[in-house]
Amino acid sequence: MPRRESTLADLGEAALIRRIARRAGHPESATWPQAIGDDAAILRPRKTEDLVLSTDAQVEGVHFRFGRESPRTIGRRALAVNLSDLAAMGARPVGALLSLCAPAELTLSVFDGLVAGFVDEARRFDCPLVGGNLSKARECSLTVTVVGRVKRGQALRRKGLRPGDLLFVTGELGAAALARLRADRSGGQLRRTPTPRIKAGLALARITGIRACIDLSDGLATDLGHLLEARGLGAEIDPCRLPTPRGFAAACARLGLDATTLQVAGGEDYELLFGLPASSTWAKPGRLGERLGVSVSQIGHVLRQPGIRGLPKIPAGHHF
Amino acid sequence: MPRRESTLADLGEAALIRRIARRAGHPESATWPQAIGDDAAILRPRKTEDLVLSTDAQVEGVHFRFGRESPRTIGRRALAVNLSDLAAMGARPVGALLSLCAPAELTLSVFDGLVAGFVDEARRFDCPLVGGNLSKARECSLTVTVVGRVKRGQALRRKGLRPGDLLFVTGELGAAALARLRADRSGGQLRRTPTPRIKAGLALARITGIRACIDLSDGLATDLGHLLEARGLGAEIDPCRLPTPRGFAAACARLGLDATTLQVAGGEDYELLFGLPASSTWAKPGRLGERLGVSVSQIGHVLRQPGIRGLPKIPAGHHF
């Protein structure tokens, strides 16, 4: 008879926390005099900097399913989507807290995979896991809070666009949504995790004249709406300029999907969308791309009149 | 036919966030140049201070049930248990982030109650809600991250006890566990929320010689264990000295419960447990109580030999 796999209930909370702490290494530093192991983590901020804080959750059955992705991929993404918010602020990662909820019968190998994925991503972006919480729950979820730092007063904001500003995006749009739809239909594995554009965000924060920035989590239409609504503005988008992955249109056609709709409404691209005055010497995709270390496309411009022109109508997304 | 109650799905994410933001007021300040409404909140730290960060979750079916408590009580407790961690660090609240997961069919009145309770507690402790996240989920959960501040290097830690130190607790032990057991058995309502000992924590952080501090969330036995294990020490507790609510022993007897076991293992007291050298001029319950603004009891002392003497064996708690 096969031996039953160990579960969270077999180890108990204290042992599980020690297990995470071992995996996280010893994140104590001049910045974090105390990390995992006290009632709270202690952060020693620098004089000339602001801190930025954001939180985001990945929920079983909503953002992931265990059958469809490896626990490692899920753990990585839980941090990556949060780092993307730091990127959108032009911030450098400082540290992260992980609140992990899971059923007591979750196997230890799945738990280890989630933590390993998280810690891998944390190492990659120099964003140590400094604290968190473990709790029983019927469904699994990973709620992450990230802390970043920016030069005082230099955080990239959502508000700030003006009529005539040019709109740019990093990378390509649509691949994440396509991969998810394919996995949904085929029952296949989903391996993709977003790449938080931390370096691009840091470079953007140093560009004079940068007007506004957001990361594309809910899809271009929704997230562009957030930039515009802050000032009651509108935009004209040229769908032909949306940066499109190789073979994307053909793949969409095979699945009977409208490529532009998927690019605009699919979400989870975690690319940066930002605006620059047309007069800026930086307002050229090639020049921006070199500076940001990632391809950049100009996709449209800002209008005085509210509303977004040029995009197809979008259906409702992940959220309520 | 009665009109169907509005649900989260009826409003959609953007409207729900606006609803929370309205309820939270405008938390922008010199400390928070940006709160709700961007990719992240911006915190401007003070030069002479450290920040402390902690996260904790309240999960439906584990920490609360909607039938048994009002949404307002649940919302308050979600913040209160986090503030208790700040108290244990001797920190002053700076702000909080709330990640709320809920089914799309949750009614708006329950949602409003959760948020109202959270914001009430936030106002009471001057801890503005500055950011967060909304996500669909099958079960409801509130994951909170709090930020506090302490004079640089003055945070109260868990490690630091020495043999011979006297051990003290604030307030009384056992009432929370008793209330929960009573509600479980009678199916009655649970109205109790813990009082985070913020003022007591701030006063403790200014007492010279204070050795170690923790808040009692999992019960005296477990949490005292955390203070002791940091140094491989033990303790002797005098059960007769445990501060006991009026009528507690009789109420336990009526329910067939051992009063001391409930006081030691019940958890959720959210009182502070701390140590002082016996030679400290502060090591007197009366004097401490005046300074901390809450009753204080001396319950035992620290031993060189590992293990806790004087307490009954405890059963497993809430966690894995």
Contacts between the chains, C-beta under 8 A, distances in Angstrom:
chain1	res1	chain2	res2	distance
A	8	B	320	4.5
A	9	B	320	5.6
A	11	B	320	6.8
A	12	B	316	7.5
A	12	B	319	7.3
A	12	B	320	5.5
A	13	B	319	3.8
A	13	B	320	4.9
A	16	B	320	6.1
A	33	B	50	7.1
A	33	B	153	7.8
A	34	B	155	7.1
A	34	B	157	6.7
A	37	B	158	7.2
A	37	B	230	8.0
A	38	B	89	7.3
A	38	B	157	5.8
A	38	B	158	5.0
A	38	B	159	8.0
A	39	B	54	6.3
A	39	B	85	4.4
A	39	B	86	8.0
A	39	B	88	4.0
A	39	B	89	5.5
A	39	B	158	6.9
A	39	B	213	7.9
A	39	B	214	6.1
A	39	B	215	6.1
A	40	B	52	4.0
A	40	B	53	5.8
A	40	B	54	3.7
A	40	B	85	5.2
A	40	B	86	6.6
A	40	B	88	7.6
A	40	B	89	4.9
A	40	B	91	7.2
A	40	B	146	7.9
A	40	B	148	7.0
A	40	B	155	7.8
A	41	B	52	6.7
A	41	B	53	5.0
A	41	B	54	7.2
A	42	B	50	5.3
A	42	B	51	7.4
A	42	B	52	5.4
A	42	B	89	7.6
A	42	B	150	7.9
A	42	B	155	5.3
A	43	B	50	6.6
A	43	B	51	4.4
A	43	B	52	7.2
A	43	B	53	6.2
A	44	B	50	5.3
A	44	B	51	7.8
A	44	B	152	7.2
A	45	B	45	3.8
A	45	B	49	7.9
A	45	B	50	7.8
A	45	B	51	6.1
A	47	B	47	5.4
A	49	B	45	7.9
A	50	B	33	7.1
A	50	B	42	5.3
A	50	B	43	6.6
A	50	B	44	5.3
A	50	B	45	7.7
A	51	B	42	7.4
A	51	B	43	4.4
A	51	B	44	7.8
A	51	B	45	6.1
A	51	B	51	7.5
A	52	B	40	4.0
A	52	B	41	6.7
A	52	B	42	5.4
A	52	B	43	7.2
A	53	B	40	5.8
A	53	B	41	5.0
A	53	B	43	6.2
A	53	B	97	6.3
A	53	B	130	7.5
A	53	B	131	6.3
A	53	B	145	7.4
A	53	B	147	7.0
A	54	B	39	6.2
A	54	B	40	3.7
A	54	B	41	7.2
A	54	B	97	7.7
A	54	B	131	6.5
A	55	B	97	4.6
A	55	B	98	8.0
A	55	B	99	4.9
A	55	B	131	6.6
A	55	B	132	6.0
A	55	B	133	5.1
A	55	B	143	7.6
A	55	B	145	5.9
A	56	B	99	7.3
A	56	B	133	5.1
A	57	B	99	5.1
A	57	B	101	6.0
A	57	B	133	5.7
A	57	B	135	4.8
A	57	B	143	6.9
A	59	B	101	5.8
A	59	B	135	5.5
A	59	B	136	7.0
A	59	B	137	4.6
A	61	B	137	7.5
A	61	B	138	6.0
A	62	B	135	6.5
A	62	B	136	4.9
A	62	B	137	6.1
A	63	B	135	7.6
A	85	B	39	4.4
A	85	B	40	5.2
A	86	B	39	8.0
A	86	B	40	6.6
A	88	B	39	4.0
A	88	B	40	7.6
A	89	B	38	7.3
A	89	B	39	5.5
A	89	B	40	4.9
A	89	B	42	7.6
A	91	B	40	7.1
A	97	B	53	6.3
A	97	B	54	7.7
A	97	B	55	4.6
A	97	B	145	6.2
A	98	B	55	8.0
A	99	B	55	4.9
A	99	B	56	7.3
A	99	B	57	5.0
A	99	B	99	8.0
A	99	B	143	4.8
A	101	B	57	6.0
A	101	B	59	5.8
A	101	B	141	6.5
A	101	B	143	7.9
A	104	B	320	5.5
A	130	B	53	7.5
A	131	B	53	6.3
A	131	B	54	6.5
A	131	B	55	6.6
A	132	B	55	6.0
A	133	B	55	5.1
A	133	B	56	5.1
A	133	B	57	5.7
A	133	B	143	7.6
A	134	B	319	6.7
A	134	B	320	6.8
A	135	B	57	4.8
A	135	B	59	5.5
A	135	B	62	6.5
A	135	B	63	7.6
A	135	B	319	7.1
A	136	B	59	7.0
A	136	B	62	4.9
A	136	B	318	6.9
A	136	B	319	6.4
A	136	B	320	6.2
A	137	B	59	4.6
A	137	B	61	7.5
A	137	B	62	6.1
A	137	B	139	6.7
A	137	B	141	6.7
A	138	B	61	6.0
A	138	B	138	7.3
A	138	B	139	5.5
A	139	B	137	6.7
A	139	B	138	5.5
A	139	B	139	6.1
A	141	B	101	6.4
A	141	B	137	6.7
A	141	B	141	6.9
A	143	B	55	7.5
A	143	B	57	6.9
A	143	B	99	4.8
A	143	B	101	7.9
A	143	B	133	7.7
A	143	B	143	4.1
A	145	B	53	7.4
A	145	B	55	5.9
A	145	B	97	6.2
A	145	B	145	4.1
A	146	B	40	7.9
A	147	B	53	7.0
A	148	B	40	7.0
A	150	B	42	7.9
A	152	B	44	7.1
A	153	B	33	7.8
A	155	B	34	7.1
A	155	B	40	7.8
A	155	B	42	5.2
A	157	B	34	6.8
A	157	B	38	5.8
A	158	B	37	7.2
A	158	B	38	5.0
A	158	B	39	6.9
A	213	B	39	7.9
A	214	B	39	6.1
A	215	B	39	6.1
A	230	B	37	7.9
A	316	B	12	7.5
A	318	B	136	6.9
A	319	B	12	7.4
A	319	B	13	3.8
A	319	B	134	6.7
A	319	B	135	7.1
A	319	B	136	6.4
A	320	B	8	4.5
A	320	B	9	5.6
A	320	B	11	6.8
A	320	B	12	5.5
A	320	B	13	4.9
A	320	B	16	6.2
A	320	B	104	5.5
A	320	B	134	6.8
A	320	B	136	6.3
